[in-house]
Amino acid sequence: MHPLAKLDHEHVWHPFTQMRDWLKREPIVIERGRGAVLTDVHGRGYLDANASIWTNLHGHNHPKINAAIRRQLGKIAHSSALGFANEPASVLAGKLVGIANPRLPRASFKQPRLSRVFFSDDGSTALEAAMKLSYEFARRSGRSGRSGQPRFLSLEGAYHGDTVGAVSAGHIDLFHRAYSHLLFKTDKVMAPYCYRCPFNRAKPERGDARDCRRCNWECVDKVEKQFEKRAKTKRPVTAMIVEPRVQGAAGVIPQPEGWLKRVAEIVRGHGAQLIADEVMTGFGRTGGVVSGRKDAAPALFASHAEGVQPDYLCVAKGLTGGYTPMAATLTSREVFDAFLGEYSEFKSFFHGHSFTGNQVGAAAANASLDILGSRTSIDARRRLEARFARELESLWESDRVGDVRRIGLIAGIELVKDWRTKEPFDPGAQAGIRVCEAMAKRGVLTRPIGNVVLLMPPYCMTMKQTGQMVAALREAIEDALGRD
C-alpha cells in the first residue's frame, strides 16, 4: 500500500462514506490532474466523470485560472470582508449581477432584479444565508402570517447542504433523520420524479420517462394544495426552495419542461419568495438557452431556461471553476433595503464567514466566468452536449438500465433488476457502488447515488473521452450486474 494511502487509513475520515468498507482496500490517491484526466500516485490516469463532485467546469490545471491565482498571490491571499472591501470580490460581484439578470420574457408574475451579492464558503452556507435573509425579510415586511414565524417549503428528496438550516430544508431520511431533533420544521411536497411517479400512467419504455409520461401535472397540483393548506392555517409559506430543473442528490431527477414556471406562478400568486439552489445546476450545467431569447443566448442558470427569476440565487461548486471553496447568495434591492437602518436599530444581517470574499477564490471565479462566456467555451459545451446525448443512447441496450435521464451535461442512469418491472436493487446489493468500482478499473471515476450512477463531464472533455466514459459505464454494468 502506498504510504499516502496508509496515512489516509490512519487519520482521514471521509464524508458520506462507510469507513469500515473504506478501510478494507487501498484507496485511489489522486496526485495531479490536467484537463479531464486525474492521475493517482501510481501514475494511473482516470477520466473525471463527475467533475470532482460536480465542481470542475473547465478542467484541471487550466492555464488561465492558474495564471489568475498566481497574479493574485503576488498581491494578497486574503483579508477580512468585515469592515474592508477588496478588488477581486468587488469585480466578481459585478460580474455575477451582470449574468444573473438576462432579459426574460414577460411573465404573469413579478420578476425581481438581483442586485446584491453575499459571499460565503460553500453551497450549504449559500443556502443558509438565503434562508436567514428570507426569514428575517418576511418578519420585517409583515409576510410571516399571524404567528410571526416564517415557514419554508421544499421538495421530497431535497438536499440543500449540511448546515442546520440547509438540513432542515432537506428531505432525504438517510442523510437527515439522525439530526431531526436539531432541526426546525419545514414542509415538503411531492417532487416531479417522472420515472417513479404514481400518477404517471405510461408503461416502461426505452426512453427518458419525462418524454414518455402520461399525467395531468398532479405534481404541480400538490404544490398548489400545500400553499392553500398553509394559507388557511394563517402560517403561509414564506419561501419555496428548489433545485431548478434537476434535483442532484435525490438521484439526478430532472423536472419535466414547464414544471418550474408553473410552480413559480403558484409561489408568486401566494406572495411567497423563491429560493433557487443552483449550487449544482449553475454556470451552464443544465444547458439550454435563456427562455424567450431569439439570439439563443446560453442559460448560465437553470432558472433562466424556464424564464424564471428567483428572489435568491445560491451558487457555489463551479463558481471558482472547481478550484477553491467559495459561494454566493444573490438577492434583490427590496430584500437588501429591509436590513438598512440606524446603527442603534441593529438591523444588520448578523451572519458571516472568516473567508467571505476571499481574494484568491474571487480571482479564480473571475477567470472562470471569463472563460465561461467566451465563444470558444460556449461552442465546446454545445458540441459536448450533443455527443454526450448520442453516447448515452447506447445504455438503453442493457436490461439493468431503467432510466437514462439527461439534462445538459448532467446524466443519471438508474439501475434496476429488470427495466420492464422497474424493480430496484436492494441497498445491500450496492449495485451503484459495484458499477462505479468496475468503471474505476476501466479508468473512469464517478460516484453513485444509491442505484443511480451520475455522469457530469468537465466542459473540456473531448469527444473521444466522452465515448470512453460511456463505454466504461456500459461495460461496467454488464460486468457488475450481469444480463438477464
N, C-alpha and C positions, 0 to 999 in steps of 0.2 A: 504494500500500500504506500502511495506517495506520502512524504512527510506532511504536506499541507492537508491531505485527506485525514491523516491521523489527528492533526491539530483540530480540524473541524469536528471530528468524532468526540474528541475530548472536551471541547469547550463551547461549540456553537449550538444554539437552539433555533431551529428553523421555523418560520411561520407556516401555519396551516399544514403541518407535517406530522405524521405519526412517527415519532423519533425512534420507537422500537424497531420499526421496519427500516428506517434510515440507517441505523447502526449495523444492520446485517450485511451491508455491501459497501464497497468503495464508491464514494460519490464522484460525480464528474466535477472536477475543479477547473473552472474557467480561468485562463491566464490572460488572454488577449482577444481582440475582435477587430474585424475590418469588413466594412460593408455589411452583408447579411450573414457573414460567417463568424462563428465563435470557435476559438481554439483552446483546448484544455492543456494541462501541464504535461501531458504525454505527447503533445503535438498533433492530436487528432482534431480534425475540423468538423463542425456541425453547422447546419443551417439553423438560423434563429427564427423558428417558425411561429413564435408567439411574441416577437418583437420585445424580448426581455420583459415579460409580464406586462405587455401592452403599452410600453413606454417609448420604444425607439422608433423614430419616424424615418430618418434619412440614412440609417446605417451607422455602424460603429466606426469610430476614428474618422469622422467626417472632417476634411481639411478646413472648411470654413468655420465650423463650430469650434474646432481645436484652436484655430487662429484667434477667434474672438475671445476665448477664455484666456489664452496666453496674453493677449493685449490687456485684458482687464487685470490679470495677476500682476502685470507691470505697474498698475496704479494702486489698487487696493482690493482685497478679497472680500471684506465685509465691514460694515459699520452699522450702527443701530438706526432703525427707522423711527424710534421713539424720540421725537424732537429734531430729527435731521432728515433731509432728503438726499437722494443720490442720482447721478446721471443715468445709468442703465435702467434702473427701475422706473424712472420718470418717462424715459423713451418707450419702455415696454408698455407702460400703462396707456400711452397714447396710441401705440400700435394695436393693442387689444381692443380699445374702444373703436378704432377705425374698422377692424374686421368684424366686430360684433354687431354692427349696425348696417347691414346691407339693405338695399331697397327691397321691401317686401310688398306683395300685392295687398290691396285693401282687404280688410277682414271685418267681420261683424262685431269684433271686439277691439278694445283699445290695445295698441301695441306700444309698450314703453320704449324709450331710448335709453340704452345702457351707457352711463357716462362716468361712473366711479368704479375704481378697482381697488379691492382689498387683497393684499398679498399674504399668503401663508405658506405652509410647507408641503402638503400632500393632499390627495383627494378627500380624505376624511376631514381635514381641517377646513378645506374649502367649503364642504357641505355643512360642517358645524357652524361656520361663520354665517352662511346663508340662513340657516335655521334660527340662529340667535337674532340676526337682523330682522327676519320676518316676524319672529315672536314679539320683539320689542316694538317694531313698527305697528303691528296690529294693536297692541295695547295703547300706544300713544295716539293712534288715529281713530280709536273707538271701534275697531273692527273685530274685537275679540269676543263679542257676544255678552250676554248678561253676566256670565260667570267671570269675565275678565281674563280667562285662561285660554290662550290661543291653542288651536288644535291642528295637527298635521295629518295628511293622508298620503299613503304611498302604496305601491303595488305588491301583491303577493309575490314572494320570491325575490323581493328587492334586497339589494346590497348596496349600501352607500358609504361604507367605511367602518372603522373600528373605534372611533372615539364614542363617548357615551351618547351624545346627541345623534350621531350618524347611525349607531347601532339601534337606537330607539326607532329610527325610521326604517330599519331593515326588518325583513320578514323571512329569513331563512333559519328555521329552527335549529338546524345542525350547527350553525355559527353562533346564534344569538340566545338560545334557550338558557344556557348556563348563566347568563348575565341578567336574566329577567328582573331580578329584584333591584338591580341598579338603575333600571331604565324608567323613563316617563312613558306614559301611554300614548300611542299613536294608532290611528285606524289604518286598515288595509282594505284593498279592493281587488277584485279579480284582474289578473294580468292577461293580455291577449296572446295566449300560448296556443296558436292555431293547431299545432301537431297533436296536442293532447287536450284540446278544448272540448268540454262536454256538450257544447252547443253546435259543434262542427259536425254536420251530418254526412260529410264526404267520406267515402271509403278510402282506405290507404292506397296511395298511388306512388309511382316513381317520379316524384316531383316535389318541390317546396310546398309544404302544407298551406302556406299563405295563398299560393296561386290556385290551389285545388279546393279551398274551403267552401263550404255551403252553410251560411249562417245569416242571422239578421242583426249583426252588430250587438249581440247581447252583452258583450264585454263593456261596451260604451254605456249601455243602459244601466249596468251595475254601478258605474261611476256616478251617473245622474242620481240614482236612488240613494247612494251614500251621501251625496251633498244634501239632498232633500231630507234625509233622516236627521242629519246633524242640524240643519236649519230649524227643524221642529223642536229640538231639544234646547234651543237658544244658545247652543255652543257650536256655531258654524265652523266650517273648515277654514282655517287661516290660509293655508297653502298646501298645494299638492306637489309632491316631489316625484319626478320621473327621470329615468334614463331615456332620452329621446331616441326613438326608432329601434332601439335594441337594448334588452337587459343583459348585461355581461355575465356576472357571477351567478345569475339564476340558471344559466345554461345556454348562453348566447341565443336568446329568444327575441327575434325581430318582430316588430309590430307590423300588422298589415298597413299598407299605404292608406292614409286618411285617418288613422286612429288618433294620432297626436293632435291633429287640427280639430277633430270632433271633441276630444277631451278638453282642449284649450278653450273652446267655446263654452263648455259647461263650467269650467273653472272661472272664467271671466264673468259669465252670466250670474254667478253666485257671489260676485265681489271678492273672490279669493285671489291669492297670488300663485304664480307658477315658478317652481324651482327646478331648473334643468341641470341634472347631474351629467355633465359632458366630460367627465374625467376620462372615460374610455372613448367616447364617441367623437370628441372634439378633434379639430385640426385635420379634417378631411377623411377620417377613418371610415365613415359610412358612405362616402362617395356622393353621387348625385349633384344636382345643381340647385342654386337658390330658387325657391319656388316663384314662378311668375316672371323670371328674368329671361328675356328674349335672347340675351347675349350668352346664355348658358354658363353664367359665372359659377365656378365650383362652390359647393356649400362647404365651408370650412367647419360649420357646426351643424349637427344633425337637425336641430330645431328649425333651422332656416330652410332646409329642404322641404319642410312641410308648411312653410310660410308662417311659422310661429316664433314670436319673440318672448322669452321668459322675463320674469321680474328679477331673477337671479340666475346667472350663468356661472356654473362652477367648473373650472378647468384645472388640470394637473397633468400627471403622467407625461404626455407628449409635449407639454408646454416648453420644456427645455430641449426637446429633441431626444429625450431619454438620457440626458447627461447628468443632471443634478436634481435633487428634490426641490420642487417649487410648485406653488399653486396660486390660483387667483379666484376671487369671487367678484363678479361684475354685477352692478345694480344701477338703479335709476337715480336721478336727482331727487325725485319725490321721497325715496327712502333715505337718501343722504341728508336731506333737509330736516327730517324728523329727529336727527341727532344733533342739530345745531342749537346753541343756546348760550347763555352766560355761563362762565366758569362755575359759579356758585350753584347752578342748577344741576350739575353733574349729569348732563345728557350725552356725554361722550360714549362711544362704543367701547366698552370695557372688555376688550378681547385682543390678544396679540400673541406674537411668537418672537423668540430671540432673533431668528434669521429672516424675519419679514423683509422682503425687498432686497434679498441678498444680491450683491453686485455680480458675483460670478454666475449665479443662476440666471440673473436677468440678462447678462451678456450672451449666455448660451441661447436663451429664449429669443432674443432679438435676432441673432444669426439664424436660428431655426425658422422663424417667421419669414425672414427674407428669402430663404430657400423655398419655403412652402409656397410663397406667392409667385415664384419665378415660372415663366412659361415652360422651362425645361422640366421642372418638378410636376407641374400640372399635367403636361402631356405624358410623362412617365407613369403617373398614377393611373391615368385613363387606360393606357396600354396594359399595365399590370392588372388592373381590374378585369379587363376583357379576357386576358389569358387565364387569370385565376378562375373566372366563371367557367371557361371551357374545360379546364383541367378537372374541376370538381364534378363535372358530369359523369366522369368515369366511375365515380364511387357508387352510383346507383346500381352497378352490376352486382354488388355484394348483398347477400340476403341479411347480413348483420347490420346494414345501414338502414335505419328507419327514416331519417330526415337529414337532408343536407340543406341548411339554411344559411344563406349568404346575404350580406348587405355591405356593399362597398368592398373594402379589404378586410372584412371580418367574416369568418365562417365557423359554424358549429355543426359538427357531424354527430348525430345522436345514434348510439349503438344499441341494438336490440337483439333479442334472441331470434326473432323472425319478423321481417318487415310487414308480413301480411297480418300479423296479430298485434304488432307494436309492443309485445311483451318485453318489459325492461329486464336487464340483468340485475340480480340481487347485488346490493352494495358489497357484500362479502366476496363476490366474484372478482372485484377490482378490474372490471373489463376495461375501463378507460386507462387505468394505470398500466395494465399489461400491454395495451396497444401502444402507449407512449414509450414504454421501455423497448418494445420491438422497433419503434421508429428511431430511437436513440442508437440502436445497433446499426441502423442504416444511415446514420449521420444527420438526423433531423431531431431537433429539440423542441418540445412543447409540453404543455401540462394539461391534464384533463380536468373537467368539472363534472365529477361523478361519471356518468356514462356518455358524456359529451366531450369530444376531442375538439379543441379550438385551434384554428389556424389564423394567424394575423401577421402576414409578412411585412417586414420593413419596406418602405417605398422604393428602396434601391434594389430590391431583389430582381434578378434577371429572369428572362423568360425561361431559360434552361433550368435555373434553380427552382422556379415555380413548379415546373414539371416534375423535378426530382422530389420536391416536398410532398406533392400529392401522391406520387407513385410510392413513396415510402409509407405513407398512410395506408394506401390501398393494400400493399403487400403485408404491412403490419397487422391489419385487421384479419387477413386470412391466416397469417401465422399464429396470432394470439387467440383468435376466436374460432378459427376453422370455418367450414362451409356446411350447409345442410346436406 
